[in-house]
Amino acid sequence: MGSGHDHDHGAGGGHDGHSHGVSADADRRWLAIALALICGYMAIEVTIGIAAGSLALISDAAHMLTDAASIVLALVAMRLAARPAKGGFTFGLKRAEILSAQANGLTLILLAAWLTYEAIERLISPPDVTGSLVLYTALAGIAVNVVAAWCISKANRTSLNVEGAYQHILNDLFGFVATAVAGLVVMTTGFARADAIVSLVVVVLMVKAGYGLLKESGRIFLEAAPAGVDPDAIGDAMVARPGVVEVHDLHVWQITSGQSALAAHVLVDPDRDCHAVRQDLEHQLAHANNITHTTLQVDHAPAQLLTVGSGAPEAADGHCAEPHGAVHREEPHEH
């Protein structure tokens, strides 16, 4: 350490050593089972819907088509995310999963808008529907969606990608419940507008789920700190560690679901080992904040930062020598 400082990039300089192969294979298997169930029943539902002249069943089948598309998106995104980092993609294609989650959220919002339009039309001019056929088909659809939702729940739902597909299936399940209720009401009372009224309730659930997915994926794309993580608190905890004088240029963000990253410039006491301080900080970040992908540039602090004065230390040209927004530790007076 003859130069008096050490630039160290910590864990950020290499590839992530975690292995998710087995979990990813299991996730893909559960998603594939759910996809097969949905595609098979969707074909049956379209056939029955056309035969019965039921727009409600055809609408449910269209919703199932978006379910199938969301699962296909999830499977493709998982395959892309598993590719190793190379070339210009230094993080690999991990954010393909976040793109998939955002697409799922957007399709939920768009589908909710379309169903709102259809529901208003049916309120104005309710179509003739065979209530018994709608009820029995919807009940079968509930069973299929329960099994499909269970399959996807077995996958890793901490991934926004998988959660997006799950929300699609869950909303389709609510849709079938609503259709079954509407079919029962139409069959027993002849009140055809029941279908439209219940559909509007499902729309609210779809908008809520879609907005949640768009919000979470948007935070990741905007490089915001992970939800529930306070960068200021992390900076305070880092500067409180032994040997740390100041922490600045602190950035905390998410690469993808469940994988956070941190970068910072750390100044340490001149008599401290930069490597030891950096290892201590990495250990603290991993155990206290679950952040294992770190890039820490560690240098020895200039002498003027260790001097306590009546204000910020100034350089010879009169400009403040302390970086803007820095978190630093004050040393006690020495006599």
MARBA-194358 format. One record per residue (C-alpha): residue number from 1; chain; x, y, z. Coordinates in steps of 0.25 Angstrom, whole numbers, plus 5000, padded with zeros to 4 digits. Layout:
BEGIN
ATOM, NUM, A, X, Y, Z
...
//
This chain:
BEGIN
ATOM, 1, A, 5000, 5000, 5000
ATOM, 2, A, 5011, 5009, 4997
ATOM, 3, A, 5003, 5019, 4990
ATOM, 4, A, 4995, 5022, 5003
ATOM, 5, A, 4982, 5018, 4997
ATOM, 6, A, 4975, 5006, 4991
ATOM, 7, A, 4964, 5006, 4981
ATOM, 8, A, 4956, 4993, 4983
ATOM, 9, A, 4944, 4989, 4976
ATOM, 10, A, 4939, 4978, 4985
ATOM, 11, A, 4929, 4968, 4980
ATOM, 12, A, 4925, 4976, 4969
ATOM, 13, A, 4937, 4973, 4961
ATOM, 14, A, 4933, 4958, 4958
ATOM, 15, A, 4921, 4950, 4955
ATOM, 16, A, 4911, 4947, 4965
ATOM, 17, A, 4914, 4934, 4971
ATOM, 18, A, 4900, 4929, 4975
ATOM, 19, A, 4894, 4918, 4968
ATOM, 20, A, 4879, 4917, 4965
ATOM, 21, A, 4879, 4906, 4954
ATOM, 22, A, 4871, 4896, 4962
ATOM, 23, A, 4861, 4907, 4967
ATOM, 24, A, 4860, 4912, 4953
ATOM, 25, A, 4857, 4899, 4947
ATOM, 26, A, 4846, 4896, 4957
ATOM, 27, A, 4840, 4909, 4954
ATOM, 28, A, 4840, 4907, 4939
ATOM, 29, A, 4833, 4893, 4942
ATOM, 30, A, 4822, 4899, 4950
ATOM, 31, A, 4819, 4910, 4940
ATOM, 32, A, 4819, 4900, 4929
ATOM, 33, A, 4809, 4891, 4936
ATOM, 34, A, 4800, 4904, 4939
ATOM, 35, A, 4802, 4908, 4924
ATOM, 36, A, 4797, 4894, 4919
ATOM, 37, A, 4785, 4894, 4928
ATOM, 38, A, 4781, 4908, 4924
ATOM, 39, A, 4783, 4906, 4909
ATOM, 40, A, 4775, 4893, 4909
ATOM, 41, A, 4763, 4899, 4917
ATOM, 42, A, 4763, 4911, 4908
ATOM, 43, A, 4761, 4903, 4896
ATOM, 44, A, 4749, 4896, 4902
ATOM, 45, A, 4743, 4909, 4907
ATOM, 46, A, 4743, 4916, 4894
ATOM, 47, A, 4736, 4904, 4888
ATOM, 48, A, 4725, 4905, 4898
ATOM, 49, A, 4724, 4920, 4898
ATOM, 50, A, 4722, 4920, 4883
ATOM, 51, A, 4712, 4908, 4884
ATOM, 52, A, 4704, 4915, 4895
ATOM, 53, A, 4705, 4929, 4889
ATOM, 54, A, 4711, 4934, 4902
ATOM, 55, A, 4720, 4947, 4902
ATOM, 56, A, 4723, 4945, 4916
ATOM, 57, A, 4730, 4932, 4914
ATOM, 58, A, 4737, 4937, 4901
ATOM, 59, A, 4742, 4949, 4910
ATOM, 60, A, 4747, 4939, 4920
ATOM, 61, A, 4754, 4931, 4909
ATOM, 62, A, 4761, 4944, 4905
ATOM, 63, A, 4765, 4947, 4919
ATOM, 64, A, 4771, 4933, 4919
ATOM, 65, A, 4779, 4936, 4906
ATOM, 66, A, 4786, 4947, 4914
ATOM, 67, A, 4789, 4938, 4925
ATOM, 68, A, 4795, 4928, 4915
ATOM, 69, A, 4803, 4940, 4909
ATOM, 70, A, 4808, 4945, 4923
ATOM, 71, A, 4813, 4931, 4926
ATOM, 72, A, 4820, 4930, 4912
ATOM, 73, A, 4826, 4943, 4915
ATOM, 74, A, 4831, 4939, 4929
ATOM, 75, A, 4837, 4926, 4923
ATOM, 76, A, 4844, 4934, 4912
ATOM, 77, A, 4849, 4944, 4922
ATOM, 78, A, 4854, 4933, 4932
ATOM, 79, A, 4862, 4927, 4921
ATOM, 80, A, 4868, 4940, 4917
ATOM, 81, A, 4871, 4944, 4931
ATOM, 82, A, 4879, 4931, 4933
ATOM, 83, A, 4889, 4934, 4922
ATOM, 84, A, 4903, 4938, 4927
ATOM, 85, A, 4908, 4952, 4927
ATOM, 86, A, 4916, 4955, 4914
ATOM, 87, A, 4919, 4966, 4904
ATOM, 88, A, 4912, 4979, 4907
ATOM, 89, A, 4902, 4973, 4916
ATOM, 90, A, 4911, 4973, 4929
ATOM, 91, A, 4899, 4969, 4938
ATOM, 92, A, 4894, 4959, 4928
ATOM, 93, A, 4879, 4959, 4924
ATOM, 94, A, 4874, 4959, 4938
ATOM, 95, A, 4864, 4971, 4935
ATOM, 96, A, 4857, 4963, 4925
ATOM, 97, A, 4849, 4958, 4937
ATOM, 98, A, 4845, 4972, 4940
ATOM, 99, A, 4841, 4975, 4926
ATOM, 100, A, 4832, 4963, 4927
ATOM, 101, A, 4826, 4968, 4940
ATOM, 102, A, 4824, 4982, 4934
ATOM, 103, A, 4817, 4975, 4922
ATOM, 104, A, 4808, 4967, 4931
ATOM, 105, A, 4804, 4979, 4939
ATOM, 106, A, 4801, 4987, 4926
ATOM, 107, A, 4792, 4976, 4920
ATOM, 108, A, 4784, 4975, 4933
ATOM, 109, A, 4781, 4990, 4932
ATOM, 110, A, 4778, 4989, 4918
ATOM, 111, A, 4769, 4977, 4920
ATOM, 112, A, 4762, 4984, 4931
ATOM, 113, A, 4759, 4996, 4922
ATOM, 114, A, 4753, 4987, 4911
ATOM, 115, A, 4745, 4979, 4922
ATOM, 116, A, 4740, 4992, 4927
ATOM, 117, A, 4735, 4996, 4913
ATOM, 118, A, 4728, 4983, 4911
ATOM, 119, A, 4722, 4983, 4925
ATOM, 120, A, 4716, 4997, 4922
ATOM, 121, A, 4710, 4992, 4909
ATOM, 122, A, 4704, 4980, 4916
ATOM, 123, A, 4698, 4989, 4926
ATOM, 124, A, 4691, 4997, 4915
ATOM, 125, A, 4687, 4986, 4906
ATOM, 126, A, 4689, 4972, 4913
ATOM, 127, A, 4691, 4960, 4904
ATOM, 128, A, 4683, 4947, 4904
ATOM, 129, A, 4691, 4937, 4912
ATOM, 130, A, 4688, 4923, 4915
ATOM, 131, A, 4691, 4924, 4930
ATOM, 132, A, 4692, 4909, 4934
ATOM, 133, A, 4703, 4907, 4923
ATOM, 134, A, 4710, 4919, 4928
ATOM, 135, A, 4710, 4914, 4942
ATOM, 136, A, 4715, 4900, 4940
ATOM, 137, A, 4726, 4905, 4931
ATOM, 138, A, 4730, 4915, 4940
ATOM, 139, A, 4731, 4905, 4952
ATOM, 140, A, 4740, 4897, 4943
ATOM, 141, A, 4748, 4909, 4940
ATOM, 142, A, 4749, 4912, 4955
ATOM, 143, A, 4755, 4898, 4958
ATOM, 144, A, 4765, 4899, 4946
ATOM, 145, A, 4770, 4913, 4951
ATOM, 146, A, 4771, 4908, 4966
ATOM, 147, A, 4780, 4897, 4961
ATOM, 148, A, 4788, 4907, 4952
ATOM, 149, A, 4789, 4917, 4963
ATOM, 150, A, 4794, 4906, 4972
ATOM, 151, A, 4805, 4902, 4962
ATOM, 152, A, 4810, 4916, 4960
ATOM, 153, A, 4810, 4918, 4976
ATOM, 154, A, 4820, 4907, 4977
ATOM, 155, A, 4830, 4915, 4968
ATOM, 156, A, 4838, 4927, 4974
ATOM, 157, A, 4828, 4938, 4975
ATOM, 158, A, 4838, 4948, 4981
ATOM, 159, A, 4842, 4949, 4966
ATOM, 160, A, 4833, 4960, 4960
ATOM, 161, A, 4833, 4952, 4947
ATOM, 162, A, 4826, 4940, 4954
ATOM, 163, A, 4817, 4949, 4962
ATOM, 164, A, 4812, 4956, 4949
ATOM, 165, A, 4808, 4942, 4944
ATOM, 166, A, 4802, 4939, 4957
ATOM, 167, A, 4794, 4952, 4958
ATOM, 168, A, 4788, 4949, 4944
ATOM, 169, A, 4784, 4935, 4948
ATOM, 170, A, 4778, 4940, 4961
ATOM, 171, A, 4770, 4951, 4954
ATOM, 172, A, 4765, 4941, 4944
ATOM, 173, A, 4760, 4932, 4956
ATOM, 174, A, 4752, 4944, 4962
ATOM, 175, A, 4747, 4946, 4948
ATOM, 176, A, 4742, 4932, 4948
ATOM, 177, A, 4736, 4933, 4961
ATOM, 178, A, 4728, 4946, 4957
ATOM, 179, A, 4724, 4939, 4944
ATOM, 180, A, 4718, 4927, 4952
ATOM, 181, A, 4711, 4937, 4961
ATOM, 182, A, 4705, 4944, 4949
ATOM, 183, A, 4701, 4931, 4943
ATOM, 184, A, 4694, 4926, 4955
ATOM, 185, A, 4687, 4940, 4957
ATOM, 186, A, 4683, 4939, 4942
ATOM, 187, A, 4678, 4925, 4943
ATOM, 188, A, 4670, 4927, 4956
ATOM, 189, A, 4665, 4941, 4954
ATOM, 190, A, 4666, 4945, 4939
ATOM, 191, A, 4674, 4958, 4943
ATOM, 192, A, 4684, 4958, 4931
ATOM, 193, A, 4691, 4971, 4936
ATOM, 194, A, 4697, 4963, 4948
ATOM, 195, A, 4708, 4959, 4939
ATOM, 196, A, 4712, 4973, 4936
ATOM, 197, A, 4711, 4977, 4950
ATOM, 198, A, 4720, 4966, 4956
ATOM, 199, A, 4730, 4969, 4944
ATOM, 200, A, 4732, 4983, 4949
ATOM, 201, A, 4736, 4978, 4963
ATOM, 202, A, 4747, 4969, 4956
ATOM, 203, A, 4752, 4981, 4948
ATOM, 204, A, 4755, 4988, 4962
ATOM, 205, A, 4764, 4976, 4966
ATOM, 206, A, 4771, 4975, 4952
ATOM, 207, A, 4774, 4990, 4953
ATOM, 208, A, 4780, 4988, 4967
ATOM, 209, A, 4789, 4977, 4963
ATOM, 210, A, 4793, 4983, 4950
ATOM, 211, A, 4797, 4996, 4957
ATOM, 212, A, 4805, 4989, 4968
ATOM, 213, A, 4813, 4982, 4957
ATOM, 214, A, 4816, 4994, 4949
ATOM, 215, A, 4820, 5002, 4962
ATOM, 216, A, 4830, 4991, 4966
ATOM, 217, A, 4836, 4989, 4952
ATOM, 218, A, 4836, 5004, 4950
ATOM, 219, A, 4844, 5006, 4963
ATOM, 220, A, 4855, 4996, 4958
ATOM, 221, A, 4856, 5003, 4944
ATOM, 222, A, 4857, 5017, 4951
ATOM, 223, A, 4869, 5011, 4959
ATOM, 224, A, 4861, 5015, 4972
ATOM, 225, A, 4866, 5008, 4985
ATOM, 226, A, 4859, 4995, 4988
ATOM, 227, A, 4845, 4997, 4995
ATOM, 228, A, 4848, 4997, 5010
ATOM, 229, A, 4862, 5001, 5009
ATOM, 230, A, 4867, 5015, 5014
ATOM, 231, A, 4880, 5019, 5008
ATOM, 232, A, 4883, 5030, 5018
ATOM, 233, A, 4882, 5019, 5029
ATOM, 234, A, 4891, 5010, 5022
ATOM, 235, A, 4901, 5021, 5020
ATOM, 236, A, 4900, 5025, 5035
ATOM, 237, A, 4902, 5010, 5039
ATOM, 238, A, 4915, 5009, 5030
ATOM, 239, A, 4921, 5022, 5035
ATOM, 240, A, 4919, 5016, 5049
ATOM, 241, A, 4928, 5004, 5046
ATOM, 242, A, 4942, 5004, 5052
ATOM, 243, A, 4952, 5012, 5044
ATOM, 244, A, 4942, 5018, 5035
ATOM, 245, A, 4944, 5034, 5034
ATOM, 246, A, 4934, 5037, 5023
ATOM, 247, A, 4925, 5030, 5012
ATOM, 248, A, 4920, 5038, 5000
ATOM, 249, A, 4915, 5035, 4986
ATOM, 250, A, 4906, 5025, 4992
ATOM, 251, A, 4896, 5018, 4982
ATOM, 252, A, 4887, 5006, 4985
ATOM, 253, A, 4878, 5000, 4975
ATOM, 254, A, 4872, 4987, 4970
ATOM, 255, A, 4878, 4979, 4958
ATOM, 256, A, 4865, 4970, 4958
ATOM, 257, A, 4856, 4964, 4968
ATOM, 258, A, 4863, 4960, 4980
ATOM, 259, A, 4877, 4965, 4976
ATOM, 260, A, 4881, 4978, 4981
ATOM, 261, A, 4894, 4985, 4979
ATOM, 262, A, 4902, 4996, 4986
ATOM, 263, A, 4913, 5005, 4981
ATOM, 264, A, 4920, 5016, 4990
ATOM, 265, A, 4934, 5023, 4992
ATOM, 266, A, 4939, 5021, 5006
ATOM, 267, A, 4950, 5028, 5013
ATOM, 268, A, 4957, 5021, 5025
ATOM, 269, A, 4967, 5025, 5036
ATOM, 270, A, 4982, 5026, 5030
ATOM, 271, A, 4986, 5015, 5040
ATOM, 272, A, 4975, 5005, 5036
ATOM, 273, A, 4976, 4994, 5026
ATOM, 274, A, 4967, 4997, 5015
ATOM, 275, A, 4965, 4983, 5011
ATOM, 276, A, 4960, 4979, 5025
ATOM, 277, A, 4951, 4991, 5026
ATOM, 278, A, 4945, 4988, 5013
ATOM, 279, A, 4943, 4973, 5017
ATOM, 280, A, 4936, 4978, 5030
ATOM, 281, A, 4927, 4987, 5022
ATOM, 282, A, 4923, 4976, 5012
ATOM, 283, A, 4920, 4966, 5024
ATOM, 284, A, 4911, 4977, 5030
ATOM, 285, A, 4904, 4980, 5017
ATOM, 286, A, 4901, 4965, 5015
ATOM, 287, A, 4896, 4962, 5029
ATOM, 288, A, 4889, 4975, 5032
ATOM, 289, A, 4883, 4979, 5019
ATOM, 290, A, 4884, 4966, 5010
ATOM, 291, A, 4893, 4973, 5000
ATOM, 292, A, 4903, 4964, 4994
ATOM, 293, A, 4907, 4971, 4981
ATOM, 294, A, 4915, 4983, 4986
ATOM, 295, A, 4925, 4992, 4979
ATOM, 296, A, 4933, 4999, 4990
ATOM, 297, A, 4945, 5009, 4986
ATOM, 298, A, 4953, 5010, 4999
ATOM, 299, A, 4964, 5021, 5001
ATOM, 300, A, 4971, 5027, 5012
ATOM, 301, A, 4965, 5040, 5017
ATOM, 302, A, 4973, 5053, 5015
ATOM, 303, A, 4979, 5058, 5028
ATOM, 304, A, 4970, 5071, 5028
ATOM, 305, A, 4957, 5062, 5029
ATOM, 306, A, 4962, 5057, 5042
ATOM, 307, A, 4964, 5071, 5048
ATOM, 308, A, 4952, 5077, 5055
ATOM, 309, A, 4949, 5092, 5052
ATOM, 310, A, 4938, 5102, 5053
ATOM, 311, A, 4933, 5098, 5040
ATOM, 312, A, 4935, 5090, 5028
ATOM, 313, A, 4950, 5089, 5024
ATOM, 314, A, 4954, 5097, 5012
ATOM, 315, A, 4965, 5095, 5001
ATOM, 316, A, 4975, 5105, 4998
ATOM, 317, A, 4966, 5111, 4987
ATOM, 318, A, 4955, 5113, 4997
ATOM, 319, A, 4946, 5102, 4992
ATOM, 320, A, 4940, 5093, 5002
ATOM, 321, A, 4949, 5080, 5002
ATOM, 322, A, 4938, 5071, 5007
ATOM, 323, A, 4929, 5065, 4996
ATOM, 324, A, 4915, 5069, 4995
ATOM, 325, A, 4905, 5060, 5003
ATOM, 326, A, 4916, 5052, 5010
ATOM, 327, A, 4914, 5045, 5023
ATOM, 328, A, 4926, 5046, 5032
ATOM, 329, A, 4931, 5043, 5046
ATOM, 330, A, 4936, 5054, 5055
ATOM, 331, A, 4949, 5051, 5062
ATOM, 332, A, 4950, 5056, 5077
ATOM, 333, A, 4960, 5067, 5081
ATOM, 334, A, 4974, 5062, 5084
ATOM, 335, A, 4982, 5070, 5094
//
